[in-house]
Amino acid sequence: MEEPAEGLRWTFLTNHAHVLVCLRLVPGQTLRDVAQRVGITERAVQRIVAELEMAGVLERRREGRKNEYKIREDVPLRHELESHRTVGDLLRMVTARGVNRRDGK
């Protein structure tokens, strides 16, 4: 498959979803690590985390020098077309391993 032309690369999920996926896969990672994985700035991740907290999707708890994030998986998705599903539904779909992957692993 040919790579998309520069500037035409897009994904189906938003950076908000990508941040949640990262925090679900590795709950104790730093926001700097999340930023590197998602491909955005640390400041952008901080803003996204703050927005997710305000929306009740994330809860932050201080553990020593680190923040621990709890994802509220029962929160419905925000858009009218997907509001019948929850954050947990999305995360389970994206983070599931097994037969749904193209490489079969």
CYANA upper distance limits for C-alpha pairs under 8 A (distance plus 0.5 A):
  4 PRO  CA      8 LEU  CA      6.58
  4 PRO  CA      9 ARG  CA      6.45
  5 ALA  CA      9 ARG  CA      7.56
 13 LEU  CA     17 ALA  CA      6.46
 13 LEU  CA     18 HIS  CA      7.36
 14 THR  CA     18 HIS  CA      6.85
 15 ASN  CA     19 VAL  CA      6.57
 15 ASN  CA     38 VAL  CA      7.61
 15 ASN  CA     48 ILE  CA      8.44
 16 HIS  CA     20 LEU  CA      6.90
 16 HIS  CA     48 ILE  CA      6.57
 16 HIS  CA     52 LEU  CA      8.32
 17 ALA  CA     21 VAL  CA      6.65
 18 HIS  CA     22 CYS  CA      6.73
 18 HIS  CA     38 VAL  CA      6.75
 19 VAL  CA     23 LEU  CA      6.75
 19 VAL  CA     34 VAL  CA      7.02
 19 VAL  CA     35 ALA  CA      8.49
 19 VAL  CA     38 VAL  CA      7.37
 19 VAL  CA     45 VAL  CA      7.64
 19 VAL  CA     48 ILE  CA      8.23
 19 VAL  CA     49 VAL  CA      8.36
 20 LEU  CA     24 ARG  CA      6.55
 20 LEU  CA     71 ILE  CA      8.21
 20 LEU  CA     91 LEU  CA      8.21
 21 VAL  CA     25 LEU  CA      6.63
 21 VAL  CA     91 LEU  CA      6.80
 21 VAL  CA     94 VAL  CA      7.97
 21 VAL  CA     95 THR  CA      7.59
 22 CYS  CA     26 VAL  CA      6.57
 22 CYS  CA     27 PRO  CA      8.06
 22 CYS  CA     34 VAL  CA      6.69
 22 CYS  CA     37 ARG  CA      8.14
 22 CYS  CA     38 VAL  CA      8.46
 23 LEU  CA     27 PRO  CA      5.15
 23 LEU  CA     28 GLY  CA      7.93
 23 LEU  CA     29 GLN  CA      7.65
 23 LEU  CA     34 VAL  CA      8.04
 23 LEU  CA     69 TYR  CA      7.85
 24 ARG  CA     71 ILE  CA      8.01
 24 ARG  CA     91 LEU  CA      8.13
 25 LEU  CA     95 THR  CA      7.90
 27 PRO  CA     68 GLU  CA      7.58
 27 PRO  CA     69 TYR  CA      7.11
 27 PRO  CA     70 LYS  CA      8.48
 28 GLY  CA     67 ASN  CA      8.17
 28 GLY  CA     68 GLU  CA      6.68
 28 GLY  CA     69 TYR  CA      8.14
 29 GLN  CA     33 ASP  CA      6.76
 29 GLN  CA     34 VAL  CA      7.54
 30 THR  CA     34 VAL  CA      6.93
 30 THR  CA     66 LYS  CA      8.36
 31 LEU  CA     35 ALA  CA      6.54
 31 LEU  CA     42 GLU  CA      6.79
 31 LEU  CA     45 VAL  CA      7.02
 31 LEU  CA     46 GLN  CA      7.59
 32 ARG  CA     36 GLN  CA      6.85
 32 ARG  CA     41 THR  CA      8.46
 32 ARG  CA     42 GLU  CA      5.81
 33 ASP  CA     37 ARG  CA      6.72
 34 VAL  CA     38 VAL  CA      6.56
 34 VAL  CA     42 GLU  CA      8.26
 34 VAL  CA     45 VAL  CA      7.81
 35 ALA  CA     39 GLY  CA      6.24
 35 ALA  CA     40 ILE  CA      5.62
 35 ALA  CA     41 THR  CA      5.98
 35 ALA  CA     42 GLU  CA      5.58
 35 ALA  CA     44 ALA  CA      8.27
 35 ALA  CA     45 VAL  CA      6.49
 36 GLN  CA     40 ILE  CA      7.07
 36 GLN  CA     41 THR  CA      7.97
 36 GLN  CA     42 GLU  CA      8.39
 40 ILE  CA     44 ALA  CA      6.95
 40 ILE  CA     45 VAL  CA      7.69
 41 THR  CA     45 VAL  CA      7.00
 42 GLU  CA     46 GLN  CA      6.73
 43 ARG  CA     47 ARG  CA      6.80
 44 ALA  CA     48 ILE  CA      6.69
 45 VAL  CA     49 VAL  CA      6.53
 46 GLN  CA     50 ALA  CA      6.67
 47 ARG  CA     51 GLU  CA      6.73
 48 ILE  CA     52 LEU  CA      6.61
 49 VAL  CA     53 GLU  CA      6.58
 49 VAL  CA     58 LEU  CA      7.88
 50 ALA  CA     54 MET  CA      6.70
 51 GLU  CA     55 ALA  CA      6.68
 52 LEU  CA     56 GLY  CA      6.78
 52 LEU  CA     57 VAL  CA      5.69
 52 LEU  CA     58 LEU  CA      6.02
 53 GLU  CA     57 VAL  CA      6.25
 53 GLU  CA     58 LEU  CA      5.14
 53 GLU  CA     59 GLU  CA      6.42
 53 GLU  CA     60 ARG  CA      8.05
 56 GLY  CA     72 ARG  CA      7.74
 56 GLY  CA     75 VAL  CA      8.06
 57 VAL  CA     71 ILE  CA      6.39
 57 VAL  CA     72 ARG  CA      5.54
 57 VAL  CA     73 GLU  CA      7.79
 57 VAL  CA     75 VAL  CA      6.81
 57 VAL  CA     87 VAL  CA      8.31
 58 LEU  CA     69 TYR  CA      6.93
 58 LEU  CA     70 LYS  CA      6.16
 58 LEU  CA     71 ILE  CA      5.23
 58 LEU  CA     72 ARG  CA      6.44
 59 GLU  CA     69 TYR  CA      6.14
 59 GLU  CA     70 LYS  CA      5.59
 59 GLU  CA     71 ILE  CA      7.00
 59 GLU  CA     72 ARG  CA      7.98
 60 ARG  CA     67 ASN  CA      6.85
 60 ARG  CA     68 GLU  CA      6.25
 60 ARG  CA     69 TYR  CA      5.20
 60 ARG  CA     70 LYS  CA      6.99
 61 ARG  CA     67 ASN  CA      6.12
 61 ARG  CA     68 GLU  CA      5.57
 61 ARG  CA     69 TYR  CA      6.83
 62 ARG  CA     66 LYS  CA      6.48
 62 ARG  CA     67 ASN  CA      5.02
 62 ARG  CA     68 GLU  CA      6.52
 63 GLU  CA     67 ASN  CA      6.18
 63 GLU  CA     68 GLU  CA      6.82
 72 ARG  CA     87 VAL  CA      7.92
 72 ARG  CA     88 GLY  CA      8.16
 73 GLU  CA     86 THR  CA      6.93
 73 GLU  CA     87 VAL  CA      5.39
 73 GLU  CA     88 GLY  CA      4.55
 73 GLU  CA     89 ASP  CA      8.13
 74 ASP  CA     86 THR  CA      6.16
 74 ASP  CA     87 VAL  CA      6.87
 74 ASP  CA     88 GLY  CA      6.73
 75 VAL  CA     86 THR  CA      5.89
 75 VAL  CA     87 VAL  CA      6.20
 75 VAL  CA     88 GLY  CA      8.21
 76 PRO  CA     83 SER  CA      6.00
 76 PRO  CA     84 HIS  CA      7.28
 76 PRO  CA     85 ARG  CA      6.20
 76 PRO  CA     86 THR  CA      4.54
 76 PRO  CA     87 VAL  CA      6.51
 77 LEU  CA     82 GLU  CA      6.46
 77 LEU  CA     83 SER  CA      5.26
 77 LEU  CA     84 HIS  CA      7.87
 77 LEU  CA     85 ARG  CA      6.45
 77 LEU  CA     86 THR  CA      5.71
 77 LEU  CA     87 VAL  CA      6.32
 78 ARG  CA     82 GLU  CA      7.60
 78 ARG  CA     83 SER  CA      6.19
 79 HIS  CA     83 SER  CA      6.17
 85 ARG  CA     89 ASP  CA      6.62
 85 ARG  CA     90 LEU  CA      8.04
 86 THR  CA     90 LEU  CA      7.07
 87 VAL  CA     91 LEU  CA      6.71
 88 GLY  CA     92 ARG  CA      6.45
 89 ASP  CA     93 MET  CA      6.74
 90 LEU  CA     94 VAL  CA      6.73
 91 LEU  CA     95 THR  CA      6.31
 92 ARG  CA     96 ALA  CA      6.11
 96 ALA  CA    100 ASN  CA      8.49
 97 ARG  CA    101 ARG  CA      7.44
 97 ARG  CA    105 LYS  CA      7.71
 98 GLY  CA    104 GLY  CA      7.08
 98 GLY  CA    105 LYS  CA      6.19
 99 VAL  CA    104 GLY  CA      6.02
 99 VAL  CA    105 LYS  CA      7.42
100 ASN  CA    104 GLY  CA      7.67
101 ARG  CA    105 LYS  CA      7.04
